[in-house]
Amino acid sequence: MGRIIRALVLLAILAFAGLTGYAYLADLKPEQGEVTKPVVLDAN
């Protein structure tokens, strides 16, 4: 049982390190662009 818990802890640490590395090294810049949407006002 101890081996399973140790393996899960190691897997969680590796997953956290991988996610952190991906967040810092990946190109996560959002695409920028102008958005226009017509608005119909009901002024009765």
N, C-alpha and C positions, 0 to 999 in steps of 0.2 A: 504494500500500500504506500509505503514511503517513496518508492521509486516512481510511482505514478504521480504523486504530488510534486516531487522534485522535477519530473519531466514537464508537468503542466506549468510550473513556475518558470522554468527555463524557456518554454515555448512562449509564455506571456512576455517575458523580458525581450526575447528576440523579435516578437511581433511589435512591441512598443518601439524598439530601436529601429526596425524597418520602417514603421510609420513615421517616426520622427525624421529619419533620413530622407524619405520620400517628400515630406512636407518642406524640408529645407532645400533639397536639390532639384525637385521637379519644377517644371515651368507652369506655375499656377496663376499666371496673370489673367485677369478677366478680359474678354473681348469688349472693346469700347465702340460705341456707335450711337448715332442719333436715332431716337425713337419718336415718331410723331403718330398721334392717334386723334382723329377728329372727335369732337365732343358736341353732342346735340343737347342744347339747353331747352327745357320746357318752361317758358316764361309766360304762362297764362294767368 
